[in-house]
């Protein structure tokens, strides 16, 4: 929408469309309805909860249909009720009572929201939203890992001059460097997957106070567990105040931040490789790289990915730092903050799509990599002085430092130095055979190890 304040709802709306079903206010209302219905069904099914009669199969189906058929139009009805109640969760309760008022369920309407505080409904709804959002994000994350892994394998033995502190350093292979990123991202994916999504359904301050006052003999923690775990697929947390403490959310947002931070690191490295000419980019007919310089093909996809990951991390960082903090048993500072969870997911999704688009446009220029290596014979100072150390030659580091530091070095200079060394002929010949392109150690073998670290993932390589 051209009048949107946030680019997520404007310029990038099509890129984040799947998240509408996860994080919009409509999605929050749908999940609230889902939790309320699940609680009512559990109460009605419990033989010791005598305040409610058993429901017929048709009545249970009718209640579940309220969730399955919930639409934006139904959400608008809740918004209309909220304008009177000035309370969003109470509006959901009144909405449900209204929906069953003219049915056989009318006699159980007062048991909707029984013994619940608003946070019982909200915390479970937020956990469900996060689960849905992760289900949208994970395939893209795994596709990124798959793309990197495929290129790590393809370029496993393509030699590349490494740079430390921006200066020439011992050569590596392009495949091994991409394997590093794939392995890092996979590790953080495992960290986010390991976070348990927690929930509570234990009343105003977390003690089942109202529940016990009505039915003291009923095993309320177990009944709540069946709803949270068996029905909703979350994990019960009994150690709460009025709110679920949100520590698991902080764990999740921290893991997502680390994922995005690695993406930022990756995009900056690829940006640099493009700048060095190691990669070219496929041109797209009609696209323009500069309003004044016709030749330009800018690495905009990687720049967009970097910027959007930064925005996402700004949100995730605040969520992680703020949400576990609540004054005494409850304050409302988490409420408005939680409404922005989807924004962090949205910027992450935009970043991932940009990264995948950029990866798909890369064209390797091996000639540039080879020429770069051939200009960097000074990097062979490391293996020569290491062999000298092993042979017991005095001051090898200092001798190579004097020869190479700040000097223009080529093969002839190094070979002349090697010929003067007190080494056996076989060792000297081994050193003479070294070139920057051959000095890659076990880089290809390390790249190959990635295959055993990654599970099979979906994703089509460009």
HUHUSUL-V779012 format. One record per residue. N is the residue number from 1. PHI is phi as a letter, one per 30 degrees, with the letter a starting at -180 (* if undefined). OMEGA is omega in degrees with one decimal (999 if undefined). D_CENTER is the distance of its C-alpha to the mean C-alpha in whole Angstrom. Layout:
N PHI OMEGA D_CENTER
N PHI OMEGA D_CENTER
//
This chain:
1 * -172.4 26
2 d -179.1 28
3 c -178.4 29
4 d 175.4 26
5 d 179.0 25
6 d 177.2 21
7 d 177.5 20
8 d -179.9 17
9 c 179.6 20
10 b -175.1 23
11 e -174.3 22
12 c -174.2 18
13 e -178.4 19
14 d -178.6 19
15 d -177.4 16
16 c -175.9 14
17 e -179.7 17
18 d -178.3 16
19 d 176.5 14
20 e -179.9 18
21 d -177.0 18
22 c -166.8 15
23 b 178.6 16
24 d 176.6 19
25 d 173.8 22
26 e 179.6 24
27 d 177.6 21
28 d 179.0 21
29 d 179.0 25
30 d 179.2 25
31 d 174.8 23
32 d 177.2 25
33 d 180.0 28
34 e -179.4 26
35 d -179.9 26
36 d -180.0 30
37 d 179.9 31
38 d 179.4 30
39 d 179.2 32
40 d 178.8 35
41 d 179.9 35
42 d 177.8 34
43 d -177.0 37
44 d -177.2 39
45 d -175.5 39
46 d -175.0 40
47 d -178.7 44
48 d 176.9 44
49 c -171.3 43
50 d 177.9 46
51 d -177.1 45
52 b 175.0 44
53 d 174.0 46
54 d 179.0 44
55 c 175.8 42
56 d 175.3 43
57 e 179.9 41
58 d 178.9 42
59 d 176.3 41
60 d 178.3 37
61 d 179.2 37
62 d 179.9 37
63 d 179.8 35
64 d 178.1 32
65 d 177.0 33
66 d 176.7 32
67 d -175.1 29
68 d -175.5 29
69 c -179.2 31
70 d -173.7 29
71 b 174.5 29
72 e 178.1 28
73 d 176.5 32
74 d 177.5 32
75 d 177.9 29
76 d 177.4 32
77 d 176.6 34
78 d 177.4 32
79 d 178.1 32
80 d 177.4 36
81 d -179.8 36
82 d 179.0 34
83 d 175.8 36
84 c -175.8 39
85 d -171.8 37
86 h 179.8 35
87 b -170.1 33
88 d -178.4 30
89 d 177.1 30
90 d 177.5 34
91 d 176.8 34
92 d 177.6 32
93 e -179.9 34
94 d 177.4 37
95 d -178.8 35
96 d 176.6 35
97 d 178.8 39
98 d -176.8 40
99 d -177.3 39
100 c -174.7 41
101 e -176.1 44
102 c -178.7 46
103 b 178.2 45
104 d -179.9 46
105 d -175.2 43
106 e -176.1 45
107 d 178.2 46
108 c -173.9 43
109 d -179.7 41
110 d 178.1 42
111 c 170.3 40
112 d 179.7 36
113 i -176.8 34
114 d 175.6 37
115 i -177.0 36
116 c 163.2 33
117 c -177.2 32
118 e -177.0 29
119 d 173.5 26
120 e -179.8 27
121 d -175.0 26
122 d -174.2 23
123 d 178.4 21
124 d 177.8 21
125 d 179.1 20
126 d 177.7 17
127 d 177.7 16
128 d 177.8 17
129 d 178.6 15
130 d 179.1 12
131 d 179.3 13
132 d 179.9 13
133 d 177.5 10
134 d 178.8 8
135 d 175.6 11
136 d -174.7 10
137 d -170.4 7
138 e 179.1 7
139 e 178.4 10
140 d 177.0 9
141 d 179.6 7
142 d 177.2 10
143 d 176.9 12
144 d 178.6 11
145 d 179.8 12
146 d 178.7 15
147 d 179.7 16
148 d -179.5 16
149 d 179.1 17
150 d 179.3 20
151 d 175.7 21
152 d 178.4 21
153 d -176.4 24
154 d -175.2 25
155 c -173.7 26
156 e -175.4 26
157 c 178.1 30
158 d -175.5 30
159 d -177.7 31
160 b 176.7 29
161 d 175.6 30
162 d 176.9 28
163 b 172.9 28
164 c -173.1 28
165 h -179.8 28
166 i -177.9 29
167 c 178.8 32
168 e -178.7 33
169 b -176.9 32
170 e -177.8 32
171 d 178.4 31
172 b 168.3 28
173 b 179.1 27
174 d -179.7 24
175 d -179.6 23
176 d -179.8 23
177 d 176.1 21
178 d 176.7 18
179 d 178.1 18
180 e -179.1 17
181 d 179.2 14
182 d -179.5 13
183 d 178.7 14
184 d -178.9 12
185 d 178.6 9
186 d 179.7 10
187 d 179.5 11
188 d 173.6 8
189 d 177.4 7
190 d 179.1 10
191 d 179.8 10
192 d 178.2 8
193 d -177.1 10
194 d -179.1 13
195 d 177.0 12
196 d 177.5 15
197 d -171.2 15
198 c 177.4 19
199 a 178.0 22
200 b 179.1 25
201 b -168.2 28
202 b 168.9 31
203 i -164.6 33
204 d 177.3 33
205 b 173.1 33
206 i -175.2 31
207 c -175.2 35
208 h -175.8 36
209 e -176.7 39
210 d -179.0 39
211 e -176.5 39
212 d 179.8 41
213 d -179.0 44
214 c -178.5 44
215 b -173.6 44
216 d -175.9 44
217 c -175.5 44
218 d 178.1 41
219 d -174.9 38
220 d 177.9 36
221 e 179.9 33
222 d 178.0 33
223 d 177.6 34
224 d -179.9 30
225 d -178.6 29
226 d 178.6 30
227 d -175.3 28
228 d -172.6 25
229 c -174.5 24
230 d -177.0 27
231 d -173.8 26
232 c 177.3 23
233 i 177.0 21
234 c 178.1 20
235 b -176.8 21
236 d 171.3 24
237 b 179.3 24
238 d -175.0 28
239 c -175.5 28
240 b 166.1 27
241 c 173.1 29
242 d -179.1 29
243 c 165.9 25
244 d -167.4 23
245 d 176.4 22
246 i 178.8 18
247 d -179.7 18
248 d 177.4 15
249 d 177.8 13
250 d 177.4 13
251 d -178.5 12
252 d -178.4 9
253 d 175.8 8
254 d 179.2 9
255 d 178.1 7
256 d 175.9 4
257 d 179.5 7
258 d 177.0 8
259 e -177.5 5
260 d 178.3 6
261 d 176.7 10
262 d 175.9 10
263 d 177.8 9
264 e 178.1 12
265 e 179.2 14
266 d -176.3 14
267 d 179.1 15
268 d 177.8 18
269 d -179.9 19
270 d 175.2 19
271 e -179.9 21
272 d 178.4 24
273 d 176.3 24
274 d 179.6 25
275 d 178.8 27
276 d -178.7 29
277 i 178.3 30
278 d 176.9 28
279 c 162.6 26
280 c -179.6 28
281 b 175.2 26
282 d 177.1 27
283 d 178.8 29
284 c -176.4 29
285 e 178.1 32
286 j 180.0 33
287 d -178.8 30
288 b -179.5 31
289 c -179.6 30
290 a -179.7 32
291 d -179.4 34
292 b -177.1 37
293 c -171.7 36
294 d -173.1 36
295 d -164.8 35
296 d 169.9 32
297 b -171.0 29
298 d 177.8 26
299 d -170.4 22
300 d -178.8 21
301 d 179.4 18
302 d 176.0 17
303 d 177.1 18
304 d 178.9 16
305 d 178.9 13
306 d -177.6 14
307 d -177.8 15
308 d 173.0 12
309 d 177.1 10
310 d 177.3 12
311 d 178.6 13
312 e -178.3 10
313 d 175.3 10
314 d 177.1 14
315 d -178.2 13
316 d 179.4 10
317 d 178.3 13
318 d 178.7 16
319 e -178.6 15
320 d -177.1 14
321 d -173.7 17
322 c -167.5 19
323 d 179.2 19
324 d -177.0 20
325 c 177.0 23
326 b -179.2 26
327 d 178.7 30
328 h -175.0 32
329 d -178.2 31
330 a 159.4 29
331 b -171.1 29
332 c -176.6 27
333 d 179.2 25
334 d -170.5 22
335 d -178.6 23
336 d 179.5 22
337 d -178.5 19
338 d 179.5 18
339 d -178.6 19
340 c 178.1 16
341 e -176.4 13
342 d 179.3 13
343 d 176.6 13
344 d 176.6 10
345 d -178.0 8
346 d 179.3 11
347 d 176.7 11
348 d -179.1 7
349 d 177.6 9
350 d -179.6 12
351 d -177.7 10
352 d 179.1 9
353 d 178.1 12
354 d 179.6 14
355 d 179.7 13
356 d 177.6 14
357 d 179.8 17
358 d 178.5 18
359 e -179.0 18
360 d -178.1 20
361 c -175.1 23
362 d 174.4 23
363 b -178.8 27
364 d 177.1 27
365 c -175.7 31
366 d 179.9 32
367 d 179.2 35
368 d 177.6 34
369 d -178.5 32
370 d 179.9 35
371 d 178.5 37
372 d 177.9 35
373 d -175.8 36
374 d 176.8 39
375 c -170.9 39
376 b 179.8 38
377 d 179.7 41
378 d -178.9 40
379 d 179.2 37
380 d 172.9 40
381 d -179.0 41
382 d -178.9 39
383 d -179.0 40
384 d -179.5 44
385 d 177.5 44
386 d 176.0 42
387 d 177.5 45
388 d 176.5 47
389 e -177.7 46
390 d -179.2 46
391 d 177.9 50
392 i 178.6 51
393 d -175.0 52
394 d 172.6 52
395 h -177.7 49
396 d -178.6 47
397 d -176.5 44
398 d 179.5 47
399 d 178.3 49
400 d 177.2 46
401 d 179.4 45
402 d -178.1 48
403 d -165.4 48
404 c -169.5 44
405 d -179.9 43
406 i -177.5 43
407 c 173.1 45
408 d -173.3 45
409 c 173.3 45
410 b -176.0 46
411 d -176.5 47
412 d -179.8 50
413 d -179.9 50
414 d -178.6 48
415 d 176.7 50
416 d 177.4 53
417 d -179.3 51
418 d -176.8 51
419 d -179.7 54
420 d -175.9 56
421 d 176.8 54
422 d -179.0 56
423 b 174.9 54
424 d -172.4 55
425 d -179.6 55
426 d 179.4 52
427 d 178.2 50
428 d 179.8 51
429 d 177.7 50
430 d 178.1 47
431 d 178.8 46
432 d -178.7 47
433 d 179.1 45
434 d 168.2 42
435 b 176.3 41
436 e -178.5 37
437 d -179.9 36
438 c -175.7 37
439 d -175.8 36
440 b 176.3 32
441 h -178.8 33
442 c -176.7 31
443 e 179.5 28
444 d -179.2 28
445 d 177.0 28
446 d 176.6 25
447 e -179.6 23
448 d -178.9 25
449 d -179.4 24
450 d -177.0 20
451 e -179.3 21
452 d -177.4 22
453 c -173.5 19
454 c 172.4 16
455 d 176.0 17
456 e -179.2 18
457 b 177.6 16
458 d 176.5 16
459 l -178.4 16
460 c 179.8 19
461 d 178.3 20
462 d 999 22
//
